[in-house]
Every structure is written in C-alpha cells, then in structure tokens.
Amino acid sequence: MTETDGSAPLVRLEGVNKHFGPLHVLKDIDLSVRRGEVVVVIGPSGGGKSTLCRLINRLETADSGTITFDGRELPAEGRALAQLRSEVGMVFQSFNLFAHKTILENVTLGPIKVRGIPRQQAEQRGRELLERVGIASQAAKYPAQLSGGQQQRTAIARALAMDPKMILFDEPTSALDPEMVQEVLDVMIGLARDGMTMMVVTHEMGFARRAADRVVFMADGQIVEEGEPSEFFSRPGTERARDFLSKILTH
C-alpha cells in the first residue's frame, strides 16, 4: 500500500513486541488506525497502553514486528524521525511546557524552529489555536500562572500547531483535578468531531462512550478485545473486559 492510498490505515502495527528487561510489556500487537478515526485504549494499569502510544511516536522502539505510519515504516533516526514526530502530535499526562516561555511562545516554538514558519504567521495561527481551546486570553502568561486544565489545553494547542496527521493522548487528564478534567475532554471531543485522527489512552469512560469510533481493551500486554463503544460497554465479549468494567463502572 502506498501513502496515497486513501483506504490504507494511517497507522499499522503488526506482530509488535516490547520488553523492558525481563518484563514483556507488549505481546504480538496487531492494530490499525484509519484516517479520521478516534481509537480509545482502555484497560488496567500496567497493561501496556502508554508503551503502545510511545512506540507510534518512536519514543520507545519495538523489539520485533513492524509499525508503519502513512505507508512508511517508522524511521530510526535523523531528519526522517524529526519529520515523523512533527506529523504525530503527542499530549502527555504531564504537560511538558517550557516554564520560561509564554503560552503563545510554547505554541509557536515548533512551527518556527521545526517547520520554518515565519514568526508573525506562527503567532497568528497560535492565537487562533489558543482561541480554539478556549484560552486566548492567557497567551502572554507563563505556564505556572495557569491552572492544570489550562496548561493541558496549551499542550493540545501546541500539538495542533504542527498541523499533525494524528495526535496521541497518553492519559491527558489523569494529573488534573476533577473539575478541570471536563474542560480538557471537551476540547478533545471537539477535535474528534472535526475529524482529527486520535489515539487516546484514558480512564475516562464517558469520553470513550462519547468520542470513540472504536474502543481497544488492553490487559497484560495484549489486545484482549476491541469494538464500537456501544457494543463494548453494553456487551463485552470477554471475561477479562467484563471484570474490568464491573469494577470501574460501579464506582
């Protein structure tokens, strides 16, 4: 399949394994993500969900198997890897903002330095993105002056500023106070509606129900089950998924 083949998945993992020392954290993972699809990855802690995300952005490398993005195998290093990272945005649990730069500077740094976009153009786009995530009035402030929810929305705007083909979200709300969670999820739901290709590792089942095209349930380093949210949450097909849902949906 070539990258111009619109029917080809944007991301494909085939037979992917990953170890950390003796720990086998991903076991023969086969998974594809189509363009415009929102895939939500859920499951117990330690199941390999975050590692899966990090492999797609090549923050971790697979021990075996293949991962292709937009028709090409993930590059190992150099300029091709920088290109990949500019096409695959990532939003982490911790916001990873530059403390000594303003919110607008955080959002425009990548487009200026990596993409070579003129500062004025980058700043105009940056302000539009801050408007989109609801914090345009905070542009001149520094990260420490913002709430956790506002910082995470800045991180989303920063990812969008690179005009990525996909965004990976690794537990984007787990470090937030409960009242800030929804403001971040609302931004993500908006992105999903706009057709952004997304893979989201999260414990927020309400988001999975509302925004996911497909739920992938992982446990013990394996994909145990996947399906449409309505089907998965109402009729999980495996004992492992039923057990997981019974524990989290009753609290």
Salt bridges, closest charged atoms under 4 A:
GLU3 OE1 - ARG72 NH1 2.95
GLU37 OE2 - ARG34 NH2 3.41
GLU37 OE2 - ARG214 NE 2.94
GLU60 OE2 - ARG54 NE 3.44
ASP63 OD2 - HIS19 ND1 3.01
ASP70 OD1 - ARG35 NH2 2.95
ASP70 OD2 - LYS165 NZ 2.51
GLU87 OE1 - ARG72 NH2 3.57
GLU87 OE2 - LYS165 NZ 3.57
GLU171 OE2 - HIS203 NE2 3.42
GLU183 OE2 - ARG153 NH2 2.94
ASP194 OD2 - ARG132 NH2 2.74
ASP220 OD2 - ARG240 NE 3.79
GLU226 OE1 - ARG214 NH1 2.50
GLU231 OE1 - ARG235 NH2 2.76
GLU239 OE1 - ARG242 NH2 3.20
ASP243 OD2 - LYS247 NZ 3.11
